[in-house]
Amino acid sequence: MNALFHRATTRPDGTAFIYDEVVWTYHDLLTGVEQLSRAFLAHGVRPGDRVVLHMSNKPEMAVPVCVFSCPTNLRFKTAELRELFQRLQPALYLGEEQLYSYVATIEPEILPAEKRFVTGPSGAYKGAMPWSVLLGDCASAGAMPAEPDKDAPAILLTTSGTTGQPKFVTHTPATLSATIEAYTHYDLNTQTVLNSCPMVHGTGLLTFLASVNFGAAMVLVERFDPDVALDEIELHGCTWTLGLPFMYDAMLERQRNQPRKVGTLRHCLCGGDVCPIQLQVDFEATLGAPLRNIWGATEVLGSHIHGLQPGPVTRIAPGAQIRLVDDEGREVSRGEVGEYLVRGPYLTVGYWVAPDRIDPATRDGW
């Protein structure tokens, strides 16, 4: 929020992001954030309450991200969402028409109707109210609360749940700030960023927050599509992007079949999985921009930066430490297999379990 206030004060007409060819200035974004904050207050949301975000990349998603909340995996179906909501006990649910069918049948005892707000073109949502009603109540809000504690939970990011029940990884203003500052070495203040990763996950979320922090103009894509991504790069001269291997593979195939002018690209980072070396080589040969691997997990966002050459290797970010240990906690010798431990200011403060309960994710700071 401090970064947004600074941008809105010093560059009110500067481009915060472009969505569907509509430019949102820093003044527009700050105005939206203040309006939504007052709407939260009018609906009884107080520090420590959970607000669920359940929508793809769009302005209605970008605004509450700046306020901090609980982004929810877009692939989760009703049963998974019901279980998450039972644990979260949300003060508000903010969703979109295309996804709301997975929420509509969740019992009002878990998510009351008056807590559900949905955005979309039709304005017809069974058991939920339109976005306009949420914002229409902002005039009745009281005084804005004080700046939140930098060490208090700010965002709960869900893990995928592929190896067990999804966890709520808890980040605070302090851990988010440290993570965002780790983007310094990318010179984002000189970049035009393409953000086609969902902001309900760490990749898209941090790309957005870092762009605001460093004053980078960002092109926001609702859902990844390789043709849309290539068209936006060509249209807006995008220079920097972060994606997953399947995204770059799809862009490579489409660029080969229908070439666009993408010579502005300078930094392409690949996370979420190991990026095959051949894909890195072929992508650079076809699109002219290096594609480099970067490792990260929701718990340790910002602790690693990209490798300098094709391959799976990434580097340790300034301020982070790593150890490789055996089952007894002793450091292993070079060439031996061990468990990878991370320490630094970027680490989650733990796993949110319930109000007033966060289970630790570290042992002795690792």
N, C-alpha and C positions, 0 to 999 in steps of 0.2 A: 504494500500500500504506500509506503514512503516513496518508493521509486515512482509509482504512478502519480502521486502528488507532485513530485519533482518534475516529471515530464509535462504534466498538465499545466504547471506554473511557468516553466521555461520554454516549452514548445507546445502550446495548446493546440495549434493547427497541424502539428506533426502527425504523420501517419502511424497509428498504433497497429492497426491491421486492416486488411482488405478482405471482405467476404462477399462473394457473388458480385464482384466488381463495385461494391459500395465501400467507400472509404470511411473508416472509423478513426477519428482523431483522438489524441490523448484527452482532450476536453470532453469529447463524446463518451469515451470509456469511463472517465472519472464521474461524469454526470450519471451514467447508468449505474455505477457502483454505489454512489451515494443514494440514489433512488431505491435500489434494491435493499441496501442496508436499512433504510427507514421502513421499507415494507416488511423486512424480517422483524424489526422491533414491533411494528404494529400487529404482527401475528404472534407476538409473545416469544419470539426467539431470543434467548439470552446466552451470554458466554458459557461455553461448555455444551450447549445443545448441538444436536447433529442435524444437518440439512443434507438430504440426499440429492445428488445430481445424476440424472439418468437420461442422457441425450448425447447425440453426436456433436461434432464441432460446428458451432454456430454462435452468433452473438449472445443468445440467451445462455449459452454455456460459458462463454468467455467472461461475462460480467460476474457471475457468482464465484468463478475460480479466483478472482482477485479478492473476494471476501473470505475465502477459505471454507471448505465444506467436505463432503464425503462423496467423491466420484464413484460410480458403480459400473462394474464390468458390463459392457453392452451385449455380451454373449450369454449372460445368465438368463435362464428361463424362470417361470413362476416359482417353482419349488425352491430354487436357489435364492431368489430374491426374497421370498417369504422368510426364509431362515435368517438372511442378513438383516432384514427389517426387524425381526424379533430381537436380535442382538442390539441393533442400533437404537431402537425406540426413537425414530426420527421426529423432530419438531416440524419439519416440512419435507415434502417430496416435490422436486422440480423435474418434470419429465417432458417427453415429446410424443406427439401423436403416434408416430410409427412404432414406438416401443411400449406404449402404455397398455397394450393388450396383455402383456405379461404381468402387469400390476393390477389391472382392473378387478380380478377375482380374489385378490388378497383381502382377507377379512378386515372389516373396519376396526376390530379390536386391536389389530396390529398396526394398521395405518388408517386413521379416521378420514372420512371424506373431506372434512374441512382443512386437512393438511395437504391435500393433493392439488397441484397446479401443473397444467400441461400446456405446451405451446405447439402450434401447428396450423395449417391453412383452413381446416374445416370448422374448428371451434366446437366440435361435438365430441365430448369425451364422457363416457359412462362413468359416473361416480367421481369426476374430477372437475375442477374449475379452470377456466382459461387464464392465461398469463396476465391478461389485462386486469383481472380482478385482483391479483396479487399486487401489481404495481399501483392499482387505484387506491389501495389502502395506506399508501406511504405517508399521506398528509396527517394521519392520526398518530404517527410515531412520536415518542418523547425525545429527550435529549440523546444524542449519540453516546455510546459507551466509551470509556477510556481505551487507549491503545492496549491491545491484548498483551499478556505476559509472553515474552519471547520464548519461554520454555514450556508454554502450555500447548496442548494438542491443537493443531490448526487444520490439518488435512489427514484424512484416513483413506489410504489407498488399498484396494483389495488385491490380494494375490490371486493367481489364476485358479487355484484349487485343483491343479492337476495331480498333486501328490497327497491330497487330503483336503480337509475343510478349509475354504478360503479364510485367510487371516486379514485383519485390518492393521496395516503397517502405519504407524503413527509418526507423522513429522510435525515439527514445531516451526514457528517463524525463524528460530535460530538455525535449525538444520536446513530449512529451505533456503535461507539466506546464504549459508555456507556453500550449498550445492550450486546455487545460481552464480555466485562469485567465481566458482570453478570454471565457468564459461569465459572468463576474462581472456584466456589465451586464444579464443576464436575471433577476437576483434568484431564482436557482433554489432558494435556501433557503426561499422562500415558495411554491414551485410543487409541483403534483402532475403528474408527467411521464408522458405516454403514449409508450412506445418500441415502435413496430411496424416499425422498420427493422432489417434483419439486422445483428447485431453482428459479422459477418465483414467488414463494410464500415465505413468511417470514420464514416458518419452514426450508425448504431446503436451502434457501439463508443464513440464520444465522448459520445453522449447518456447511456450507462450510466455511464461513468467520471466525467462531470461531475455526474451526479446523486449519486453516492457522495461526491464531493469537497465538494459544497455541502450535502449532507444533504437532498436532495429525495426524497420518496417517489415511486417509479417503478412504473408498471404495465407489465409486460413481456408482449408479445404474441408468440406463437410464430412465426406467419406473418401478414403483413398480409391482412386481410379487411375491407372497409369496414363491414359490419354488426357484426363483432366490435369494431372500433375505436370505432364510435359507441356501442355498448352499454357498453364499458369507460369511455368518457368520461362517460356518464350515471351509471353505477353508482358510480364512484369520484370524480367531480367533477374530472376532469383539467383542468388549466389551460394546459399547455404541450406542444407536440409538434413534431417535425421530420419531414418526409416529402418525397416526390417528387411531381411534378405529377400523374402518373396516380393516385396514392393520393388526393390531394385531389379530383380529378375524380370518382373512384368514390364517395368519401364524400359529395360534393355530390349526386350522383344518388340515392344511397340515402336521404339525409336528406330529399330532396324527396318520395320515394315513401313513406317510413316515418319520420316525424319523431321524434327523440329529444330529451330535455331536455339540451341541451349548452351551456346558458348560462354554465357555469363557464369555458369556453375563453377564454383571454386572449392567448396567443401561439402563432401557427401559422407555422412557417418552412418554406420550400420550397427544396430544393436538388437537385442531381443533373442539372438541366436548367433552362432558362429557363422560368419559370412564366408562362403567358399572362396578359395583363392582364385579359381578360374573366373568366378563371377566378378571379382574385383578387377582382374586383368581385362576381361571383355568389356566391362562397363566403362573403364577409363579409355579403352581403345575406341569405343563407339561414341560416347558422350563427351569425352575430352576432359573429364573431371576425375580426380582420384577418389576411389571409394575405400574407406578405411574402417576397420573393425573397432568397436568399442564395447567393453564389457560392463555390465552393471546389473544390479538387482534392486528391487524396490526398497529394500532395507538399507542399501548403501549408495544411494543415488549421489553422483558427483565425485565418487572416490577414485574414478578411473577416467583417463582421457585416451584418445584414439592412438592407434599404432602409426608408425611413420612409413610403413611399407606394406604391400599386400601380405596377408597372413592373419592368423587368429590372435596375434599378440596385441595387448593394449598396455598402456603405461599407468603408473600410479600418479594420481593428481597431487599437486602440492598440498601438504598438510595431512595427507593420508599415510597410513602405515599398513604393511602386510606381513604376515607370517605364514609359513607352511609347516604344519606340525603333525606328529604321529598320534596314535590313539592315547598316548600318555601325556600329550601336550608338549612334547619335546620337539624342537625344530629339527626337521629332516635334513639330510645332506643333499647337495646338489644332485639332481637327476633322480631323486626318489619321490614317490607319490606321497602326498600328505593332504591334510585338510587346510583349506584356505581361510585365513582369518584376516579381518579388516578392522582398523581402528581409525578414528578421526572425527572431525566436527560434522561430517555429513550423515552419520549413522542415525537410524531411527531411534527414538527413545523407547520403543517397545511395541508390543502388539496390544491394541485396544481390545479389551474383552467385554467390558460393561462400564457404565458410568462409575467413575472413581476407581476403576481397576485397569491398569496397564501392566501386562506381564513383560518382564525384561527379555530383550532379544540378544543380550550380550553377557559374556562372562569376563569379569575383570576388565571391562571396557572394550573387549574384542567381540 
